[in-house]
């Protein structure tokens, strides 16, 4: 489940910050402070927020912690970004703007859509914290718009109307997001338990053997053993992604090739 939600801050301030309008350049009181030009900027604040989230998770990103990393007082930070909600939107939009745009292996629609999926998977791998943010109300910034424009282009020429095109993209991105969250759960389990999957099974397997009757659950025993041997674990995020994406593309083929 997502732990944070985008677009939870003040909409006017957030949009001004996202699009770097003049409303954001000047301090809230409309006065430009005298003295040397400030060395701090919205971009620097956002970069530190992303760096913290990448290294320590989104829970590490507080206004006080960001201010500490920038060696400024917390109140100074609020002059540039009014709060964590607005900062989160800026972080998301920046990450989206910087997402890689791959060149498909060929010009077929499957290759184009597959490239979109891989680019989003790479985005989650680079910034795992994004999977913990609910974005049903996305930050309406240039990064989001550029990402959406790029992704929609993968479905060009397929005969889909605009609503179907958006739905097809949502279908693909929803699958990738689900895989990213599952992969995050696997990483978290290994980190919190200080055990690899192999070590966990080495400890739990003998205990399970004492109570598990294979004759009562023959399919679970056979299939579980085969999958475990193939993956070296009960669950393989990489295999789940590859297998699932192929099925997603097959499902879309039924729509676009009918």
C-alpha positions in Angstrom: 0.0 0.0 0.0 1.2 3.5 -0.8 2.5 5.5 2.2 2.3 8.9 0.6 0.0 10.7 -1.8 0.8 13.2 -4.5 -1.0 16.5 -5.1 -1.7 16.9 -1.3 -0.3 20.4 -1.0 -1.5 23.8 -1.9 -2.4 23.6 -5.6 -1.5 27.2 -6.5 1.9 27.1 -4.8 2.5 23.6 -6.2 1.8 24.5 -9.8 3.9 27.7 -9.5 6.8 25.6 -8.3 6.3 22.8 -10.8 6.3 25.2 -13.7 8.9 27.6 -12.1 6.6 30.6 -12.6 7.4 34.1 -11.3 5.2 33.4 -8.3 7.8 30.9 -7.1 10.8 33.1 -7.8 9.9 35.8 -5.3 9.5 35.3 -1.6 5.9 34.9 -0.3 5.8 38.5 0.9 6.6 39.7 -2.6 9.9 41.3 -1.5 13.3 40.4 -2.8 15.7 40.2 0.1 18.7 42.5 0.1 22.3 41.3 0.2 24.1 38.6 -1.7 22.2 36.5 -4.1 20.9 33.3 -2.4 22.9 30.2 -3.1 19.9 28.0 -2.4 17.3 27.2 -5.1 14.2 25.0 -5.6 16.2 22.7 -7.8 18.8 22.1 -5.1 16.1 21.4 -2.5 14.5 18.9 -4.8 17.8 17.2 -5.6 18.5 16.7 -1.9 15.0 15.3 -1.3 15.5 12.8 -4.1 18.9 11.8 -2.9 17.6 11.2 0.6 14.7 9.2 -0.7 16.9 7.1 -2.9 19.3 6.3 -0.1 17.1 6.0 2.9 13.5 5.8 1.7 10.8 8.4 1.6 10.3 8.4 5.4 13.8 10.1 5.7 12.6 13.1 3.7 11.5 15.7 6.2 11.8 19.4 5.8 14.2 19.5 8.8 16.4 16.7 7.4 16.6 18.4 4.0 17.5 21.7 5.6 20.2 19.9 7.6 21.6 18.4 4.4 21.7 21.8 2.9 23.2 23.4 6.0 20.4 25.9 6.3 17.8 26.6 8.9 14.5 24.9 8.4 12.7 28.2 8.2 14.9 29.2 5.3 13.8 26.1 3.4 10.2 27.1 3.7 11.0 30.2 1.7 11.6 28.0 -1.3 9.2 25.0 -0.8 6.3 25.5 1.5 6.1 21.9 2.8 6.8 18.2 2.3 3.6 17.7 0.2 4.8 20.3 -2.3 8.4 18.9 -2.1 7.1 15.4 -2.9 5.3 16.6 -6.0 8.5 18.4 -7.2 10.5 15.2 -6.6 8.1 13.1 -8.5 7.9 15.5 -11.4 11.7 15.8 -11.6 12.2 12.0 -11.6 9.6 11.7 -14.3 11.3 14.3 -16.4 14.6 12.5 -16.1 13.2 9.1 -16.9 15.1 7.4 -19.8 13.4 7.2 -23.1 14.5 4.0 -24.9 14.7 3.4 -28.6 12.6 0.3 -29.4 14.2 -2.7 -31.0 12.0 -2.1 -34.0 9.0 0.0 -35.0 6.4 -2.6 -34.1 3.8 -1.6 -31.5 4.9 -4.4 -29.1 8.5 -3.1 -29.1 7.3 0.4 -28.5 5.0 -0.5 -25.6 7.7 -2.9 -24.2 10.2 0.0 -24.2 7.7 2.1 -22.2 7.4 -0.7 -19.7 11.1 -1.2 -19.4 11.7 2.6 -19.0 9.2 2.7 -16.1 10.7 -0.4 -14.5 14.1 1.3 -14.7 12.6 4.4 -13.1 11.4 2.4 -10.1 14.7 0.6 -9.8 16.5 4.0 -9.7 13.9 5.6 -7.4 12.2 2.7 -5.4 10.3 5.2 -3.2 8.1 6.2 -6.2 6.3 2.9 -5.8 5.2 4.0 -2.3 3.4 7.1 -3.6 -0.2 7.0 -4.7 -0.5 9.1 -7.8 -4.2 8.9 -8.7 -3.9 12.7 -8.6 -0.5 13.2 -10.2 1.6 16.3 -9.9 0.6 18.4 -12.9 4.1 19.4 -13.9 6.2 19.4 -17.1 7.9 16.1 -16.1 4.5 14.3 -15.8 3.3 15.8 -19.1 6.5 14.9 -21.0 6.4 11.4 -19.7 2.7 11.0 -20.6 3.3 12.4 -24.1 6.2 9.9 -24.7 4.2 7.0 -23.4 1.1 7.7 -25.4 3.1 7.9 -28.6 3.9 4.2 -28.2 0.2 3.5 -29.1 0.2 5.7 -32.2 -1.4 4.2 -35.4 -3.2 1.3 -33.6 -6.7 2.5 -34.3 -7.5 3.1 -30.6 -9.6 6.1 -29.7 -8.3 8.5 -27.1 -10.0 6.8 -24.1 -8.8 3.4 -25.2 -5.3 4.6 -25.7 -5.2 6.1 -22.2 -6.7 2.9 -20.8 -4.1 0.7 -22.6 -1.3 2.8 -21.2 -2.8 2.7 -17.7 -3.0 -1.1 -18.0 0.7 -1.3 -18.8 1.8 1.1 -16.2 -0.3 -0.5 -13.5 1.4 -3.8 -14.2 4.8 -2.3 -13.9 3.9 -0.5 -10.7 2.6 -3.7 -9.1 5.8 -5.5 -10.0 7.9 -2.6 -8.6 6.0 -2.8 -5.3 6.5 -6.6 -5.1 10.2 -6.2 -5.8 10.4 -3.6 -3.1 8.7 -6.0 -0.6 11.4 -8.6 -1.5 14.2 -6.2 -0.9 12.6 -5.0 2.4 12.2 -8.6 3.6 15.8 -9.3 3.0 17.0 -6.1 4.6 14.8 -6.3 7.7 15.5 -10.0 8.3 19.2 -9.8 7.4 18.5 -13.1 5.5 18.7 -13.9 1.8 15.9 -16.0 0.3 18.3 -18.9 0.3 19.1 -18.5 4.0 15.4 -18.0 4.9 14.5 -21.3 3.1 17.4 -23.1 4.7 16.1 -22.1 8.1 12.4 -22.7 7.4 12.4 -25.6 5.0 13.3 -28.3 7.6 10.6 -26.9 9.9 8.0 -27.1 7.1 9.0 -30.7 6.3 7.9 -31.7 9.8 4.3 -30.5 9.4 3.7 -30.5 5.6 2.0 -33.6 4.1 2.7 -33.7 0.4 -0.1 -36.2 -0.2 -2.7 -33.7 0.9 -1.3 -30.9 -1.3 0.2 -32.6 -4.3 -0.1 -29.7 -6.7 1.3 -27.2 -4.2 4.2 -29.6 -3.4 5.1 -30.3 -7.0 4.6 -26.9 -8.5 6.2 -25.1 -5.5 9.2 -27.3 -5.7 9.6 -26.7 -9.5 9.2 -23.0 -9.2 11.5 -22.8 -6.2 14.2 -24.7 -8.0 13.8 -22.5 -11.1 13.9 -19.2 -9.1 16.1 -20.1 -6.2 13.3 -18.6 -4.1 9.6 -18.7 -3.5 9.2 -15.6 -5.8 11.3 -14.1 -8.5 10.5 -10.4 -9.2 12.5 -10.6 -12.5 10.6 -13.7 -13.7 7.3 -12.3 -12.7 8.0 -9.1 -14.6 9.1 -10.9 -17.8 6.3 -13.4 -17.7 3.6 -10.9 -16.8 4.7 -8.3 -19.4 4.5 -10.9 -22.2 0.9 -11.6 -21.1 0.1 -7.9 -20.9 1.3 -7.5 -24.5 -0.6 -10.6 -25.6 -3.7 -9.1 -24.0 -3.2 -5.8 -25.8 -2.7 -7.7 -29.1 -6.2 -9.0 -28.8 -7.4 -5.4 -28.7 -5.2 -3.8 -31.4 -5.0 -6.7 -33.8 -8.7 -7.7 -34.0 
